[in-house]
Amino acid sequence: MERKRRNGTEVFRITGARLGLDEDVRGRQRRYVISMAIRTLSVLATVILWNVERHVAIVTLIAGGLLPYVAVVIANAGRESTPSLPSNFIASPVRPALDSGNLKKTSDQS
């Protein structure tokens, strides 16, 4: 995975570690702000279109009412799950146990 830092240098993730907490919070804040900007545009479209195209205005009003809930759910979705790494270990083969019938009884074994 390739990421860019603020100064333009490339940074490569080579581990399965999660993103840092600062990056995670920044991403969730960004998603919330984008959702609220869409909501604001939706409410403004409702005001502008109310006397022009009432059906569209009602749809934008409903969208403006539902977007805060959706934005909060998306913003509070939590941290991403830890990516699973490929297993480096090979399972050992299963060896069958010896049955009791495989042993021969001799005079030495009592």
CYANA upper distance limits for C-alpha pairs under 8 A (distance plus 0.5 A):
  1 MET  CA     12 PHE  CA      6.40
  1 MET  CA     13 ARG  CA      6.09
  1 MET  CA     14 ILE  CA      8.18
  2 GLU  CA     10 GLU  CA      7.34
  2 GLU  CA     11 VAL  CA      6.46
  2 GLU  CA     12 PHE  CA      5.30
  2 GLU  CA     13 ARG  CA      7.13
  3 ARG  CA     10 GLU  CA      6.43
  3 ARG  CA     11 VAL  CA      5.69
  3 ARG  CA     12 PHE  CA      6.77
  3 ARG  CA     13 ARG  CA      8.37
  4 LYS  CA      8 GLY  CA      6.32
  4 LYS  CA      9 THR  CA      6.38
  4 LYS  CA     10 GLU  CA      5.28
  4 LYS  CA     11 VAL  CA      6.38
  5 ARG  CA      9 THR  CA      6.20
  5 ARG  CA     10 GLU  CA      7.01
  5 ARG  CA     11 VAL  CA      7.47
 16 GLY  CA     82 THR  CA      7.31
 16 GLY  CA     83 PRO  CA      6.15
 16 GLY  CA     84 SER  CA      7.41
 16 GLY  CA     85 LEU  CA      6.81
 17 ALA  CA     82 THR  CA      7.17
 17 ALA  CA     83 PRO  CA      7.99
 18 ARG  CA     80 GLU  CA      7.84
 18 ARG  CA     81 SER  CA      8.08
 18 ARG  CA     82 THR  CA      6.27
 18 ARG  CA     83 PRO  CA      8.12
 19 LEU  CA     23 GLU  CA      6.85
 19 LEU  CA     24 ASP  CA      6.88
 20 GLY  CA     24 ASP  CA      6.78
 21 LEU  CA     25 VAL  CA      6.63
 22 ASP  CA     26 ARG  CA      6.55
 23 GLU  CA     27 GLY  CA      6.60
 24 ASP  CA     28 ARG  CA      6.81
 24 ASP  CA     79 ARG  CA      7.13
 25 VAL  CA     29 GLN  CA      6.59
 26 ARG  CA     30 ARG  CA      6.61
 27 GLY  CA     31 ARG  CA      6.80
 28 ARG  CA     32 TYR  CA      6.73
 28 ARG  CA     74 ILE  CA      8.20
 28 ARG  CA     75 ALA  CA      5.38
 28 ARG  CA     76 ASN  CA      7.85
 29 GLN  CA     33 VAL  CA      6.65
 29 GLN  CA     75 ALA  CA      7.24
 30 ARG  CA     34 ILE  CA      6.70
 31 ARG  CA     35 SER  CA      6.71
 31 ARG  CA     71 ALA  CA      8.06
 31 ARG  CA     74 ILE  CA      7.98
 31 ARG  CA     75 ALA  CA      6.91
 32 TYR  CA     36 MET  CA      6.67
 32 TYR  CA     71 ALA  CA      6.00
 32 TYR  CA     72 VAL  CA      7.46
 32 TYR  CA     74 ILE  CA      7.92
 32 TYR  CA     75 ALA  CA      6.10
 33 VAL  CA     37 ALA  CA      6.58
 34 ILE  CA     38 ILE  CA      6.80
 35 SER  CA     39 ARG  CA      6.75
 35 SER  CA     67 LEU  CA      7.39
 35 SER  CA     68 PRO  CA      8.12
 35 SER  CA     71 ALA  CA      6.08
 36 MET  CA     40 THR  CA      6.63
 36 MET  CA     67 LEU  CA      7.90
 36 MET  CA     68 PRO  CA      7.44
 36 MET  CA     71 ALA  CA      7.63
 37 ALA  CA     41 LEU  CA      6.75
 38 ILE  CA     42 SER  CA      6.59
 39 ARG  CA     43 VAL  CA      6.74
 39 ARG  CA     63 ALA  CA      7.79
 39 ARG  CA     64 GLY  CA      5.41
 39 ARG  CA     65 GLY  CA      8.46
 39 ARG  CA     67 LEU  CA      6.52
 39 ARG  CA     68 PRO  CA      7.92
 40 THR  CA     44 LEU  CA      6.69
 40 THR  CA     64 GLY  CA      7.78
 41 LEU  CA     45 ALA  CA      6.52
 42 SER  CA     46 THR  CA      6.74
 42 SER  CA     60 THR  CA      5.71
 42 SER  CA     61 LEU  CA      7.27
 42 SER  CA     63 ALA  CA      7.33
 42 SER  CA     64 GLY  CA      5.94
 43 VAL  CA     47 VAL  CA      6.94
 43 VAL  CA     60 THR  CA      7.13
 43 VAL  CA     61 LEU  CA      6.59
 43 VAL  CA     64 GLY  CA      6.16
 44 LEU  CA     48 ILE  CA      6.71
 45 ALA  CA     49 LEU  CA      6.31
 45 ALA  CA     57 ALA  CA      7.27
 45 ALA  CA     60 THR  CA      7.22
 46 THR  CA     50 TRP  CA      6.21
 46 THR  CA     56 VAL  CA      8.24
 46 THR  CA     57 ALA  CA      4.93
 46 THR  CA     58 ILE  CA      7.44
 46 THR  CA     60 THR  CA      6.13
 46 THR  CA     61 LEU  CA      6.20
 47 VAL  CA     57 ALA  CA      7.93
 48 ILE  CA     52 VAL  CA      8.14
 49 LEU  CA     53 GLU  CA      5.84
 49 LEU  CA     54 ARG  CA      6.93
 49 LEU  CA     56 VAL  CA      7.64
 49 LEU  CA     57 ALA  CA      5.82
 50 TRP  CA     54 ARG  CA      5.51
 50 TRP  CA     57 ALA  CA      5.80
 50 TRP  CA     58 ILE  CA      8.33
 53 GLU  CA     57 ALA  CA      6.81
 54 ARG  CA     58 ILE  CA      6.64
 55 HIS  CA     59 VAL  CA      6.96
 56 VAL  CA     60 THR  CA      6.75
 57 ALA  CA     61 LEU  CA      6.54
 58 ILE  CA     62 ILE  CA      6.71
 59 VAL  CA     63 ALA  CA      6.68
 60 THR  CA     64 GLY  CA      6.46
 61 LEU  CA     65 GLY  CA      6.72
 62 ILE  CA     66 LEU  CA      6.74
 63 ALA  CA     67 LEU  CA      6.42
 64 GLY  CA     68 PRO  CA      7.99
 66 LEU  CA     70 VAL  CA      7.03
 67 LEU  CA     71 ALA  CA      6.33
 68 PRO  CA     72 VAL  CA      6.69
 69 TYR  CA     73 VAL  CA      6.77
 70 VAL  CA     74 ILE  CA      6.61
 71 ALA  CA     75 ALA  CA      6.47
 72 VAL  CA     76 ASN  CA      6.46
 73 VAL  CA     77 ALA  CA      6.51
 98 LEU  CA    102 ASN  CA      7.18
 99 ASP  CA    103 LEU  CA      8.33
105 LYS  CA    109 GLN  CA      6.50
105 LYS  CA    110 SER  CA      8.20
106 THR  CA    110 SER  CA      8.20
